[in-house]
Structures are given as C-alpha cells and as structure tokens.
C-alpha cells in the first residue's frame, strides 16, 4: 500500500504539464524539482550536449584525415586538436568523473549483496554493521553467519534517500558509458588512419598543458579492474531496474533520460560481446604501442638534442658584423627611422647573414623570418567589434616588450621572443613583404589583424624546434612563425619533407611573394622594401631583384 501511495503521489504531481511550481522549485519537462535537483539536471544535460558536440566535431575531423592519407596537419588544426580537442575533452572527462567518484563504492559491491529493504537506511554497510541495522529481519542472522564479512548495499526505493542514491548510481553509470563510447567512437579510430602515430604524438607530447593524456585514457579503457567494475555495475543496474519495475516505482522524466542515455550507449549494447580476454589483448596492444612510441620519442629527443647542441655551437660563429648594422651611428638611426615609418602590422621580415656559420646550413638565399606586430600606439588605436583594443589581446609580458620598443616577434634558439628592429638589423640583406589579403574595410581589417595578433601572442615564449617539424605546436622554428600566424587555407604554404617531418624554410616563405604567386592568388605577399649587401634596392626594381635573389641568380642583379 505504501508503494502504491508514493507512486500515486508522483503521478498526480506530474499529471499533465505543470505550469507553476511552488516556492523556489523549477520545471523540467513538466515536472517540479528543487533548486539542487534542477541544477543536477541542468549540469548533466549540458555536459552530455557538450560531449555530443565534441564527439561530432572529432569524428568529422578524423573522417577528413582518413579521406586525405598524406594530409599535413596545419598549425590551426594543431591548435584545434589541443584546445577544442584534448583540453576540452579533459574538462568534460573530469566533470563526468565527479559523477562516477560520488558513488564509486557502489560499483565495488557485488550484485548479490545489493538489497532493497524498506524502512532502513540506504547506503553501504559492512556485514557486522548490517546485522545491527537489520536485526529485526528474522532470516538475516543465518545470512550473516554464512556470508563473508564484506560490504553490502541497501536501496530503499520507497524513501527519498534511496531514490536519490539510485539516481546518483545511474548518473555514474551513464557517465562511464559515455567515456567508454568516446574512446571507442573517436580515439580508437586512430588505428584506421595512416598517420595514427603522429596523432598519438601530438596528443601526448605536443600539448604544453597536458602530457601523456591519450596514454592515460587508454590505460583506463583497457583496465581489467575497470572492466570487472563495469560488468558488476551493469548487473546491479539491471537488478535495480527489474526491482523498480516489479514495485511499479514512478520514474521521473530526468531519470528516464538517464536510463535512455545508458541503454542507447554503443558499448552497453555491445557489452555481451566483450570478454575479459578481449580486455587483456587490448592491454597488451596498448603496452606494445607505447613501447614503440617511447622509442620514437626518445629518438626524436636525441635528434633534437644533437641539433640544439650543433645550432647553439655553430650559431656563435660570426666573422664580422652585418653590413646594415656596421655603419655610422647617425646613418643607422636614420635607417631605423625610415624603416619604422614604412613597416605595418603583420609585415614579414626576411634576412640574410652570410657572415654567420649557421647561414651556410640553411637552403636557399634567405636565412631567417620574423613578423612586425606593430607599435603600442597603433594597437591601442584599433578597436574590434566587441569594443576591445587590439592591444588588450597581448599578454602582459608581450605588452611590456612592445612598450620597450620591441616590435618584432621571432623564433630564435633561446625560444620565441619579441625584439627591437635595432637588434634585428645585424644583417646584410633585408626584405619586407606585405600581405595582399588584408581587407580594405577598416572594420574587417581590424578583425583580420586581431586574429593574426592572437596567433602571434600564442607563440610567445615557446621553445625553439630543433627538429624543424611544422606538425608540432609546443615548439617552433624561425621560418614557422609566419606559417602559424597566417593560417589561411588559401595561402598553401610550400613545404618539404625530410626525415619523416614536414619543414618550412625562409625561402618557402619568400616564394609566396613572387610575381607568379601574386598572379595566382590574392593570398600572397608583395615585396615593398629590399636591401641587398647593405644597400637599398630602388623601389622600381624590388620585385625583380627579390626574385633573382630567391633564384640564386646573383650574377644578373
């Protein structure tokens, strides 16, 4: 009778669509809930929706990679993988674990030790505690004497506490299945890609904020302990559902939604096809994969170390000063003033230093690339569509550098830093090339410049990439600075492949400023200033001389 009365009250309270709830209660699908209950509903719904969006975007990305086996992962895609992919998923995963950890003890209790006793406290009991709580149960003494001293779980499905614990249990199970499905439907698909090892490396080693994230996920996914816990939990869930059905317990709209989330899970429907042997095979597979990845990582680290030692040693060797620096102080000051009046935000600077030994090991004419970010006055004067100054998109350290007259961002052996034009000018040749694709509209120009400025700001402080690999986000090489700032797909930056890595050289950057590149697309650059061998090239000859330098045609300058 008690069960029937409670069920009837639930039904009557939700009969038809509730339009108003008493006091501070809120409505969800026509039912009234307390503020704390409604907050749980809202939080879980939001979490599931965000996960579905993440999963959909990840699958679309993987489909794109599968359709293009030799596709180079661009700098923008690397940022998306890290920020919208790994970091976003880490946050989602941590939020799901809050539900799982809240009732983790339930998953450790054997299904046969789950009871549905009325008028008794819901929760976990040791068998000796259970005896004192349940001594009125005439048959319990025998059960107590024959059973091992282990944890038991009681759920009084007629009491609010028991119903709340049941819902918490279901939320935890739904969360676990969502996490299992995320791996199965997204991360496991790496095996179908030709560049799966590269994706593994990107997720585990390339993100400065997370290390070995995919490895951690795979260890959880292939854990036999987790598998055993999942089997036990599903059995308990099915026992609860059967008991609720036999007692005609009313289920709220939200609880039905949680049940549907569990029962629609990919792995829930495949659970009977998975054995403990499958889990052990998976664990061995992951172990072998990470042994190979560790070896590749160490090889890459050794290569990076050798290259760093070589670069730092050779970089110290210079036979003289650059011709643009080695002039009278008054002439140098006039040159700096002239160049500053010509430079605009996002102009690319190319340099040649034939007096440095490192220059001999760089293919082509140009040896280094940098980008002019603009002055404090310029960046403060430009306001975007949100009413925010472009200046405010720079981090404080970057701002301080600019205030100190440092306007050039460049990747040097110590790392990515901002330097002054005076510091940059210890060179023989200088070319300033300007993007042809900046919008004419001031509003659109500011938005475009803002994007490039944010990209530049994201590089600030990164380590130098002695592996010269454009498919990394954690480190960066000098000529890559333009590649990671100007991410427009239409630019189609030329790249070379060496020792299994895609690289970009300063001459590759310069190739986007040739007459052919300009004729082919507006997504190109125009040489606007050129100095060769310490002397300025007449403006009418800049394009022609620039291309001959690029071709190595020094005899016909």
VEXPA-883076 format. One line per field, with one value per residue (C-alpha): x, y, z; residue number from 1. Coordinates in steps of 0.25 Angstrom, whole numbers. Each point is the difference from the previous one (the first is absolute). Example, Ala and Ser with C-alpha at 12.3 -4.5 7.8 and 13.67 -1.06 7.14 Angstrom:
VEXPA-883076
xx <- (49|6)
yy <- (-18|14)
zz <- (31|-2)
resi <- (1|2)
//
This chain:
VEXPA-883076
xx <- (0|11|7|-13|-3|14|-1|-14|5|11|-10|-9|11|4|-14|-1|10|4|-1|4|9|-2|11|13|-2|3|-6|6|-8|-13|5|4|14|7|11|11|-7|-2|15|4|-10|6|14|-1|-8|10|12|-7|-3|14|6|-9|5|14|-2|-6|11|11|-7|-1|15|4|-8|7|13|-4|-4|14|10|12|-6|9|-6|0|3|-14|-4|10|-6|-14|5|6|-10|-13|4|9|-2|-15|-1|9|-10|-12|6|3|-14|-5|9|-6|-13|8|8|-12|-5|12|-2|-13|8|9|-12|-4|-13|-5|3|-10|-13|-13|-5|-10|1|15|11|5|14|12|2|10|-6|1|-6|-11|-3|-2|-8|-9|-1|-15|1|-2|7|12|7|2|4|10|7|1|5|14|3|-2|-7|-15|-9|-14|-9|-13|-8|-12|9|5|14|0|-6|11|11|-6|0|14|4|-7|7|14|-3|-5|13|8|-6|1|15|1|-7|8|13|-7|-6|11|14|-1|-2|15|3|-7|9|13|6|-5|14|0|-13|5|12|-8|-10|11|12|-3|-10|7|-11|-2|10|-4|-15|-3|8|-8|-13|5|4|-13|-7|8|0|-5|-4|-9|-5|-4|-6|-8|-6|-4|-6|-8|-5|-4|-7|-8|-4|-4|-9|-6|-4|-5|-9|-5|-4|-6|10|-3|12|1|3|14|3|-7|10|12|-5|-1|14|5|-8|3|15|8|8|-13|-6|14|3|-4|10|12|8|11|9|-3|4|13|3|-3|9|12|-3|1|12|7|-4|5|14|1|-5|10|12|-5|-1|14|6|-7|5|14|-1|-5|11|11|-6|-1|15|4|-8|4|15|0|-9|11|9|-1|12|-5|-12|-12|2|-13|5|14|-2|1|-9|-7|-2|-5|-10|-5|-2|-8|-9|-2|-4|-9|-8|-1|-4|-14|-6|2|11|9|15|10|15|13|13|11|10|-6|4|-15|-4|9|-9|-14|-4|-3|3|-8|5|-11|-14|-7|-13|-2|-12|-2|2|-7|-7|-5|-5|-7|-7|-7|-12|-7|-15|-1|5|14|13|9|11|-8|1|15|5|6|15|-3|-5|12|9|-8|0|16|1|-1|-9|6|-5|10|4|15|8|-4|-15|-10|2|-3|12|3|2|14|3|-5|9|13|-2|5|-14|-14|-13|-13|-12|-14|-13|-9|-13|-2|-15|-2|-11|6|-10|4|15|0|-7|10|11|-5|0|14|4|-6|7|13|-3|-2|14|7|10|-1|13|8|-3|14|-8|-5|-14|-12|-10|3|-6|9|13|2|11|3|-6|-12|-4|-8|-5|-7|-5|-5|-9|-9|-2|1|15|4|14|10|7|11|0|13|3|-15|-3|-6|8|-1|12|2|0|-13|-6|7|-7|-13|5|4|-7|-6|-6|-6|-6|-6|-7|-2|5|14|10|6|15|-1|14|13|15|11|14|-2|-6|-15|-6|-7|-16|-2|10|-4|-9|10|12|-8|-3|15|5|-10|4|15|2|11|7|-12|-4)
yy <- (0|9|-2|3|13|5|-4|7|13|0|-2|10|11|-2|-2|9|11|7|15|5|-6|4|9|0|-13|-1|-7|-11|-7|4|-5|8|-1|6|10|-10|-11|10|4|-15|-2|13|-4|-14|4|11|-10|-10|10|6|-14|-4|13|-3|-15|5|10|-10|-11|11|3|-15|-2|12|-7|-13|6|6|-10|9|13|9|4|15|10|4|-15|-3|12|-6|-14|5|11|-5|-15|-5|12|0|-15|0|10|-8|-13|7|4|-14|-6|9|-8|-13|2|5|-14|-8|-9|-5|-6|-8|-8|-13|0|-11|9|11|-1|8|1|10|9|-2|10|0|-2|-8|-10|-9|-14|3|13|-6|-9|11|8|-12|-9|1|-8|-15|-6|9|-6|-13|8|8|-13|-6|12|6|13|9|12|0|11|3|8|4|3|6|10|13|-3|-14|7|10|-10|-8|12|3|-14|1|13|-6|-12|9|8|-12|-5|14|0|-14|4|12|-9|-10|9|11|-4|-15|5|5|-15|3|12|-1|10|-5|0|15|2|-8|9|13|-3|-6|8|13|6|9|-1|-15|-11|-15|3|-10|-11|3|-1|-13|-6|3|-6|-13|-2|-13|5|11|-11|-9|12|3|-14|0|14|-4|-12|8|10|-10|-6|14|2|-13|3|14|-7|-10|10|10|11|13|5|15|6|2|-14|-5|9|-6|-14|3|5|-13|-9|7|-1|-7|-8|-3|-7|-7|-4|-15|-1|5|-10|1|-6|12|9|-7|0|15|3|-8|8|14|-5|-3|13|8|-7|3|15|1|-4|9|11|-2|-1|14|5|-4|6|13|0|-2|10|10|-2|2|12|7|-3|4|12|6|1|13|6|15|9|1|11|7|1|3|15|14|2|11|-8|-12|9|5|-14|-4|12|-2|-15|2|11|-11|-12|-4|-11|-14|4|-12|3|-9|1|-5|-2|-6|3|-10|-14|-5|7|-10|-11|6|-3|12|15|4|-5|5|5|10|8|14|1|15|11|2|13|-8|-12|9|9|-12|-5|-13|-3|-4|14|-6|6|-9|4|-8|-13|0|-7|10|-5|2|14|4|-4|9|11|-1|1|-14|-3|-12|-14|-11|-14|0|-12|5|0|9|14|15|8|14|4|5|-14|-7|9|-8|-5|2|-1|4|-2|5|-8|5|-9|3|-6|11|5|14|3|5|-9|-13|4|1|-13|-7|7|-4|-15|1|7|-10|-11|8|1|-15|-2|9|-8|-13|-8|-1|-12|-7|-11|10|-6|8|-10|4|11|-1|5|9|2|14|-1|-7|13|5|-14|0|15|0|-13|4|-13|8|3|-14|1|-8|-11|-10|-14|-4|-12|-2|14|12|12|15|8|15|-2|-7|13|8|-8|6|13|-3|6|-14|-1|14|-3|-13|5|12|-9|4|11|11|4|15|3|-7|1|-8|-1|12|9|4|-5|10|-2|-2|-12|-6|-11|-4|0|-7|-12|-1|-1|-11|-7|2|8|9|3|7|9)
zz <- (0|3|-13|-7|7|-3|-14|-1|6|-10|-11|5|2|-15|-6|-12|-2|12|-2|13|11|15|7|-7|-8|-15|-11|-9|-10|7|14|12|6|12|-4|3|-8|-12|1|-1|-12|-7|3|-6|-12|-3|2|-10|-10|0|-1|-12|-7|3|-5|-13|-2|3|-9|-12|2|0|-13|-6|3|-5|-13|-2|5|-3|6|7|14|-1|12|1|1|10|9|-2|4|12|5|-6|0|11|10|-2|2|12|7|-5|5|14|1|-3|10|11|-2|0|12|8|1|-4|12|-6|-12|10|6|-6|-6|9|12|-5|8|-1|15|4|13|0|-3|-14|-3|3|12|5|3|15|-1|-8|11|10|-10|-4|12|-2|-12|5|-12|1|11|-8|-12|8|6|-14|-8|0|7|-12|-4|-3|-6|4|-9|6|-13|8|7|-6|5|-7|-13|0|1|-11|-9|4|-3|-14|-3|3|-9|-11|2|-1|-13|-6|3|-6|-12|-2|-1|-9|-10|0|5|-4|-14|-1|-4|-13|-4|-7|10|13|6|-3|7|12|1|-2|11|10|-2|-8|10|10|10|-1|0|-3|-1|-10|7|13|-7|-7|13|7|-13|1|15|4|13|-7|-9|12|7|-12|-1|15|-2|-12|8|11|-9|-6|13|5|-13|2|14|-3|-11|10|10|-10|5|-7|-9|-2|-14|3|6|-13|-8|8|-3|-14|0|6|-9|-13|3|-11|10|8|-12|-3|15|-2|-12|9|8|10|-10|-10|11|3|-15|-1|12|-7|-13|7|8|-13|-7|12|0|-15|2|12|-9|-11|10|5|-14|-3|14|-4|-14|7|10|-10|-10|12|4|-14|-2|13|-3|-15|3|8|-12|-8|-8|1|2|-9|-11|4|14|-2|-4|6|12|-7|-13|8|8|-13|-6|12|0|-15|2|11|-8|-11|9|2|10|-6|-10|-1|1|-7|3|-5|8|-8|10|10|-1|2|-13|-7|4|-4|-14|-9|1|12|14|10|1|9|1|4|10|0|10|13|-5|-13|8|11|-11|-7|7|-4|-2|15|4|4|-4|-8|11|10|-7|3|13|10|-3|-15|3|9|-11|-10|9|1|-15|-4|-12|-7|4|-4|4|4|6|15|-5|-5|4|-4|-4|-5|-14|4|6|-13|-9|1|-14|-14|-8|5|-8|6|-7|3|-1|-12|7|11|-2|-4|10|13|8|-8|0|16|1|-9|7|13|-4|-4|12|9|-8|2|15|1|-4|10|9|-8|-1|-13|-8|-3|-7|-11|0|-3|5|14|9|12|-7|-12|-10|-5|-14|6|7|-13|-2|14|-1|-14|0|-12|-8|-13|3|-3|7|-8|9|-1|6|6|10|1|4|-8|1|-5|-3|-2|-15|1|6|-10|-11|4|-5|-14|-12|-3|14|-1|-14|5|13|8|12|-3|5|-8|3|4|5|-4|5|-6|4|9|-11|-2|-13|-8|1|-15|1|13|-6|-11|10|10|-9|-5|14|2|-12|4|-13|6|-13|-6|11)
resi <- (1|2|3|4|5|6|7|8|9|10|11|12|13|14|15|16|17|18|19|20|21|22|23|24|25|26|27|28|29|30|31|32|33|34|35|36|37|38|39|40|41|42|43|44|45|46|47|48|49|50|51|52|53|54|55|56|57|58|59|60|61|62|63|64|65|66|67|68|69|70|71|72|73|74|75|76|77|78|79|80|81|82|83|84|85|86|87|88|89|90|91|92|93|94|95|96|97|98|99|100|101|102|103|104|105|106|107|108|109|110|111|112|113|114|115|116|117|118|119|120|121|122|123|124|125|126|127|128|129|130|131|132|133|134|135|136|137|138|139|140|141|142|143|144|145|146|147|148|149|150|151|152|153|154|155|156|157|158|159|160|161|162|163|164|165|166|167|168|169|170|171|172|173|174|175|176|177|178|179|180|181|182|183|184|185|186|187|188|189|190|191|192|193|194|195|196|197|198|199|200|201|202|203|204|205|206|207|208|209|210|211|212|213|214|215|216|217|218|219|220|221|222|223|224|225|226|227|228|229|230|231|232|233|234|235|236|237|238|239|240|241|242|243|244|245|246|247|248|249|250|251|252|253|254|255|256|257|258|259|260|261|262|263|264|265|266|267|268|269|270|271|272|273|274|275|276|277|278|279|280|281|282|283|284|285|286|287|288|289|290|291|292|293|294|295|296|297|298|299|300|301|302|303|304|305|306|307|308|309|310|311|312|313|314|315|316|317|318|319|320|321|322|323|324|325|326|327|328|329|330|331|332|333|334|335|336|337|338|339|340|341|342|343|344|345|346|347|348|349|350|351|352|353|354|355|356|357|358|359|360|361|362|363|364|365|366|367|368|369|370|371|372|373|374|375|376|377|378|379|380|381|382|383|384|385|386|387|388|389|390|391|392|393|394|395|396|397|398|399|400|401|402|403|404|405|406|407|408|409|410|411|412|413|414|415|416|417|418|419|420|421|422|423|424|425|426|427|428|429|430|431|432|433|434|435|436|437|438|439|440|441|442|443|444|445|446|447|448|449|450|451|452|453|454|455|456|457|458|459|460|461|462|463|464|465|466|467|468|469|470|471|472|473|474|475|476|477|478|479|480|481|482|483|484|485|486|487|488|489|490|491|492|493|494|495|496|497|498|499|500|501|502|503|504|505|506|507|508|509|510|511|512|513|514|515|516|517|518|519|520|521|522|523|524|525|526|527|528|529|530|531|532|533|534|535|536|537|538|539|540|541|542|543|544|545|546|547|548|549|550|551|552|553|554|555|556|557)
//
